[in-house]
Structures are given as C-alpha cells and as structure tokens.
Amino acid sequence: MALRPSLARLTLNSGTGAKPNYPGHIPLSFAQNAVLALGSALVGGATSRGDMVATLSETTASTFLPSLHEKMTLHPEGRQIMRDRPTISSDDLVGLKALKRGTLGREYVEWLERGDVTPDTRADVQYIDSPTLAYTMLRYRQTHDLYHTLFSLPPTLPHELSLKVLEYANMRLPVAALSSLFGPLRLKRRETWVRDWVPWALKNGEHGRSLVGVYWEKRWDQGIGELRRELGVSRNEGDGVEQRWGGYRAFREMERDLRRKGEWVDEPEEW
C-alpha cells in the first residue's frame, strides 16, 4: 500500500545520509520519525487505513519491540524462529488444503479463502533501523491472520477490534492500543461489544503464551483445539456471545456440522 503523498515525501526525500540496514529500509531522523508517527496516528486513528496503521506501528517500535523480541526469545520456539527467519506467503500454503479439517493449516487456508485475503498483502517493514527488530515486526504482521484462525474470529470490524485488544494484552503493541481505544467508536453496538469481548480478550492476551513466538509453520497439521490448550488460550465461550455475533456463530456452527459428519480432527476441548 502506498503512503499518503505528503508523508511519502517526508520519508523518501529525507536526505538523512544514513545507509539502509536491509533491503527496503528507509532511515529516518528522530524528528522525521516523530512527525511521521504523529501523522500516521491522526490519519490511522480516524480512518483505520492499513498503511497508516502499519507506519504507526513502525515509528513507535522503539517503545515496545525490544521487550516483545525479548519475550519472544524466552521460549525455545521463539529462538528457533529468530534463527530461521521464516516468512509466510501464498507459495508456502500449497498443500495445506489437503490437510484434515480442524488442523491449523487447513483452517488457516479456509479462513483466508472465506475472507478473500492472502498473506501477500501484508506491508513490508521500512522504518525500523534494527534488522532483527524489523523481522520481529514482519513476523507479527504475517501471523496476524493466524490469530484470527486460532480464535475462530471472522474478518469483521468487531472481531478485528477484539483481536487488537488481545494483541495489546499479549504484546503491548501501541498500535493495538490505539485501535482498541478509537476503533470501537465506529461500532453500532459498542456497549455490547465491550461487555462480550473485552474481558475475554484481556484474559487470553495476558495469560496466554506470546503468539508472535509460535512457530506456526511447524504446526500446520496440529489440531487447532489442541494448539489452543497448549498455548493457554480459549475461544469466547461467554453466555449468549454466539447468539449476539452472527459472524462468530457461523464459524462455530460450521465446526459443529463438520464434527457431526466425522470430518473434523478430534480435539481435547468442549465444543
């Protein structure tokens, strides 16, 4: 996605003289970073434009990425990710459609197709100076849709905002906090959403394992329910939540139907 012309000129014509630290890197001075952060916060908060949200996440990276990276590398799985530096693209998903329903890989592909999205649409990292932290940010972006899959959340505004609250609790992302504060202003059922989704998101984000530190590509054939148990998270089982949120209900009913037909892998959780 392209930046607004005014913001793009600020960065591309910066003239800092600094050499890029990795392909696509755009070095910024402190002042330029501050102006770009402010501009992207104002535009992103008002419009939820994807490019502005991505820019904000990078220009505020120094406030959270070091601690997120440290938390990620506390677990052996996270350390292996940083050694391997895997990326997710459509080319990596070939064959996942052949997996059984209920496995992470199959449900991820089904989620992407249902939402008419691909992992190739995630913006490249540009403004983070450290190559290591730039990869940490890229990893978060490329695995975001897997969090949707993990929690059976459709790509709709209420559920996207629910996931942002969870991400803030799990990773302390400033951009997630911004989305959590201003995004709900656009909801028609704001009070219902707060009651149904915010407590669940805070609990799972706070007490579950760091999601960015999961080596998802090594778990494609794992039962998604088993994976939730391992990570210490659960879907929203609040009273009446399914009845009040049709998109979420559709995902759960689809799973129940496949279970009745014997087409869903067994998982050690209530359904």
N, C-alpha and C positions, 0 to 999 in steps of 0.2 A: 504494500500500500504506500502511496506517496504522501509525504508530509504536505501541510499547507505551504504554499509558495513562500510566505514570509518567514516561516520557521525554517524551511529548507535553505533559504538564502543565508540565514543566520549561521547555520552549521557548515554548509558546503563552501561558503566563501569566508570562512572564519579567519584564515591566514594565521593560525597559531604557530605554524612552522614545525609542529611535532609530527614525527613519523608514525604511521599506523602500526599497531602492535599485532594485528591479524587481518586477514582479508575482510574488507568491508568496514573496518574500524574508522570512525571519524573522531579524532581527538578534539576536545573542547577545553577552553579555558574555564576557570572557576566561574567567571561572570557569565560566560555564554551558557554554561550548564545551568546556572541559576535562572536565567531568563527563559531558557527552553523548558525547564521544569515548571516554572510558573505558567507559561503559555499553554503547555500541554495539560496542566491541571485544570485551568479555566475552561479550555475547549473540551477536554475529555470529560470533565465533571458535568458539563452542560449537555453534551451530545452523545457521550459514550462511544465516540469514534475510535475504532480499533487502533489506528495509527497513533493517535494522541495518547491512548492508554498505554500502548507499548513504549512510546517515548517517555512518558512519565515514569514508568517502571524502571527505565534505564537511568534517567537523570537523578532519580532518588536512590539508586542502587547502593551507594556508599553507606546508607543508613540501615540496610538490612542484609545485603548479600553476604558480607563476611560471616555474620552469625549463621545465616542459612547454610552456607557452604560448610561451616564447622559442624553444624548439627547433622548435615548430610554425611559427612565423613566419619562420624562417630560410629556408624554401623558398617560392618564389612561389605554389605551390598552397595552402600553408597560409595565406599572407597573403590570398589571394583568399577563402578560407573565412571568415576573420575579417571581411572586408568585407561578404560576402553574408549571413553568419549563417544558412546553410541548416539546416533540421530535417528529420527523416525520420519520416513517419507512413504508415499504411496507404494514405492517399489519394494519396501520392506514388508508390505502386508500381503503379498502374493502367497497364496496357500492357506491363509487363515480362514477363508470361507469354508474350507473342508473340515475344520475342527468341529467338534460337537457343540450343540447349543448349550450355553451355560458356562463355557470356558471363557477366559478373559479375552483371548484373541478373537474368537468368533463373535462375542458380544460387542467388542470394540468395532469390528468391521460393520456389524449390523447397525450400531449407533451412528457411525459415520454415514452410511447409506441412507438411513432414515432421516438424518438431518441435512443430507445433501452437502456435506463438507468433506474436506480431505486434510490430512496433516501437512500438506504442502502450503497451506495458506498462512501459516504462522510466520510473522515478520522476523527477519534476521536481526541479530544484535548489532548495534552500530556505535553506541556512545559509552560503553563500559571499557575502561582502559585495560584492566587485567584480563588476559585471555582465559585464565581459569574461572574468574567470576563471570565472564561473558558466556562461557559454556554453561555454568550453573543457571544463568538466566534462560539460555536457549533450552536447556533441559526442562525447566519449569513450563515454558511455553509449549513445547512439543508434547508434554504429558498431560496438559490440562484436560483434554477431551477424554483421557483415560479415567480421570476423576469422575467425570460425568457417568461413564460406563460403570465404574465401581459402585456408585450410589444410585444407579437407575434414574438419573436426572435427565429429562429432555432438554434440548437447547432452546428453552424459552426464557423470557426475562425473569420471572420469579425464581426459577430454578438456577439460572446463572447467578443471580444475586445471592441465593442460598449458598452456592458453592464459593462465592467470593468471601462470604463471612467465614466459611470453613477454612478457606485458604489463609485468611488473616490469622485465625486462631492457630493454624498449623505451622505457618511460615513467617508470620508478621510482615506481610507484604504491604507497604504503604498504599500501593495502587489498589489492593484489595480492600483496604480500609476506606479509601475514597469512594470506591464503588458501593461499599456497604452503607456509607452514610448518605450519599446523594442519589444512588440508583433507585432506592425504594420510593423516592418522591414521585416516580413515574408510574407506580403501581396503583391500580384502582382499588385493590383490596389490601392496602398497606397494613392495617392493624391485624388482619387475619394472617397475612404472611409473617409478620413479626412473631405472632403467637405460635404459629405452626412450625416455622423453620429456623428462626434464630437460635433458640435454646439447643435444638438438635445439632446445628452447625457448630456452635461454640464447643459443645461437649465432644463431638467427634474430632474436631480440629485440634483441640487442646490435649486430648488423651490418646489419640491415635499416633501411629508412627509417622515420621516425616514422609509425606507422599512423594516428594521430589527425589528421595533417596531409594525408591523402589526400582529394581531392575526389571521393568515391565516386560522387556523383550524376552527375558528368560522364563517368563511365567505365562506365555500365551496359552498353553494347554492346561493351566491350573483352573480348577473350578472357582468361579468368581465368589461364591459364598465362602468357600474355604479360605480364599485370599482375604476376605473381609475379616474373618475371625483371626487370622494370623496378624493382620495389621492393627487389630484392636478397634475396629470401626464397625458401624452398622448402618443400615438404611433407616429412613424415618418411619418408625412404627407408631407414631403418635395417634391417639384416638381421633378418628374422623379425617385424618390427613388425606388419605386416598380419595375419599368421597368429595373433598373440597377442591382437589387439584387434579383435573382431568388428565393432563399430560403424564403426571406421575402414575396415576391409576392405570393408564393404558399400558405402561411398561410392566407393572406388576401383574395385570391380568394376562398379558401375553406370556409371561413366565409361567403362571399357573396353568394356562392352557397347554403349553409345551410339556409341563410336568405330567399332566393327566394323560398325555399321549405317550409318555415314556421317552420323550425326545430331549430331555434336559438332564445334564450330568447331576449326579447326587451331590448335595452339599449339606454340611452339618449345621443347619440353621433353620429357624422357623420360617415359614413362607405363607 
